[in-house]
Amino acid sequence: MTVVYALLGAGLFGCGVFMLLSRNMVRMLLGLSLLTTSVNVMIFQTGRFRSQLPPIIPEGSEQLVNSADPVPQALILTAIVIGFALTVILMALALRVHGSHESVVTSEVRSAESLGDPILPEKTT
């Protein structure tokens, strides 16, 4: 099962990088979502389920043995929430760019270039 999760994570990561390198903002957004999903799969893989028993400490023992590690599960839950918020914000920005420029292709959106170079001072003559 470990190999399946590793292959799934690698496949999602590869597809995410491929889509992230596109010039279309929507494809870039979906690629970023695939990257976050692949990271979640890899974090999930580190959790390693050791037992099918519920995490209840039996009487007379001081610690729980053979149970799932809760830290990766908490990390995945946090990463899902952050990834969803990032996706929503970037989708709103892409929608705003489409409304103002009538395109979501990054090579066609060049409105910041008309402002000039931010490093070089303006000549006042």
C-alpha positions as CSV (number, residue, x, y, z in Angstrom):
1,M,0.0,0.0,0.0
2,T,3.0,2.3,0.6
3,V,4.0,2.0,-3.0
4,V,0.5,2.9,-4.2
5,Y,0.5,6.1,-2.1
6,A,4.0,7.0,-3.3
7,L,3.0,6.5,-6.9
8,L,-0.2,8.5,-6.4
9,G,1.7,11.4,-4.8
10,A,4.4,11.4,-7.5
11,G,1.8,11.3,-10.2
12,L,-0.2,14.2,-8.7
13,F,3.0,16.1,-8.2
14,G,4.1,15.7,-11.8
15,C,0.7,16.7,-13.2
16,G,0.6,19.7,-10.8
17,V,4.1,20.9,-11.9
18,F,3.1,20.4,-15.6
19,M,-0.1,22.4,-15.1
20,L,1.7,25.1,-13.1
21,L,4.1,25.7,-15.9
22,S,1.2,26.6,-18.2
23,R,0.5,30.3,-19.2
24,N,-3.2,29.9,-18.4
25,M,-4.1,31.2,-14.9
26,V,-6.8,28.6,-14.4
27,R,-4.5,25.8,-15.3
28,M,-1.9,27.3,-13.0
29,L,-4.5,27.4,-10.2
30,L,-5.5,23.8,-10.8
31,G,-1.8,22.8,-10.8
32,L,-1.3,24.4,-7.5
33,S,-4.3,22.5,-6.1
34,L,-2.8,19.3,-7.4
35,L,0.5,20.1,-5.8
36,T,-1.1,20.7,-2.4
37,T,-3.1,17.4,-2.8
38,S,0.1,15.5,-3.5
39,V,1.7,17.0,-0.4
40,N,-1.3,15.9,1.6
41,V,-0.9,12.4,0.2
42,M,2.7,12.3,1.2
43,I,2.0,13.6,4.7
44,F,-0.8,11.0,5.0
45,Q,1.8,8.3,4.0
46,T,4.0,9.3,7.0
47,G,1.1,8.6,9.4
48,R,1.4,4.8,9.1
49,F,-1.6,3.0,10.5
50,R,-0.2,0.3,12.8
51,S,-3.5,-1.2,14.1
52,Q,-7.1,-1.5,13.3
53,L,-8.1,-1.1,17.0
54,P,-9.7,2.1,18.3
55,P,-7.4,4.5,20.1
56,I,-8.6,3.6,23.6
57,I,-6.1,3.0,26.5
58,P,-7.0,-0.3,28.2
59,E,-7.2,-0.5,32.0
60,G,-3.9,-1.0,33.7
61,S,-1.7,0.4,30.9
62,E,0.0,3.8,30.8
63,Q,0.2,4.3,27.1
64,L,-1.5,3.4,23.9
65,V,0.3,0.9,21.7
66,N,-0.2,0.2,18.0
67,S,-2.4,3.1,16.9
68,A,-2.3,5.8,14.2
69,D,-0.2,8.8,14.7
70,P,-2.5,11.9,15.1
71,V,0.1,14.5,14.1
72,P,0.1,13.8,10.4
73,Q,-3.7,13.8,10.4
74,A,-3.8,17.2,12.1
75,L,-1.2,18.5,9.6
76,I,-3.3,17.3,6.7
77,L,-6.5,18.9,8.0
78,T,-4.6,22.2,8.4
79,A,-3.1,21.9,4.9
80,I,-6.5,21.2,3.4
81,V,-8.0,24.3,5.0
82,I,-5.1,26.5,3.9
83,G,-5.0,25.0,0.4
84,F,-8.8,25.7,0.0
85,A,-8.4,29.3,1.2
86,L,-5.5,29.8,-1.2
87,T,-7.5,28.4,-4.1
88,V,-10.4,30.6,-3.4
89,I,-8.3,33.8,-3.2
90,L,-6.4,32.9,-6.4
91,M,-9.6,32.1,-8.2
92,A,-11.0,35.5,-7.2
93,L,-7.8,37.2,-8.5
94,A,-8.1,35.2,-11.8
95,L,-11.7,36.2,-12.1
96,R,-10.8,39.9,-11.5
97,V,-8.0,39.7,-14.1
98,H,-10.4,38.1,-16.6
99,G,-12.9,40.9,-15.9
100,S,-10.4,43.7,-16.5
101,H,-8.3,42.2,-19.3
102,E,-10.7,39.8,-21.0
103,S,-8.1,37.1,-20.8
104,V,-6.5,34.7,-18.3
105,V,-3.4,34.0,-20.4
106,T,-0.4,35.5,-18.6
107,S,1.4,36.6,-21.7
108,E,-1.6,38.8,-22.7
109,V,-1.8,40.5,-19.3
110,R,0.8,43.2,-19.4
111,S,-0.7,46.2,-17.7
112,A,2.1,46.6,-15.1
113,E,4.7,47.0,-17.8
114,S,3.4,50.4,-18.8
115,L,4.2,51.8,-15.4
116,G,7.9,51.6,-16.0
117,D,10.8,50.1,-14.2
118,P,10.4,50.3,-10.4
119,I,14.2,50.2,-9.8
120,L,15.3,53.0,-12.1
121,P,14.4,56.5,-11.0
122,E,12.2,58.7,-13.2
123,K,13.9,61.4,-15.2
124,T,12.6,64.8,-14.4
125,T,13.5,67.2,-17.2
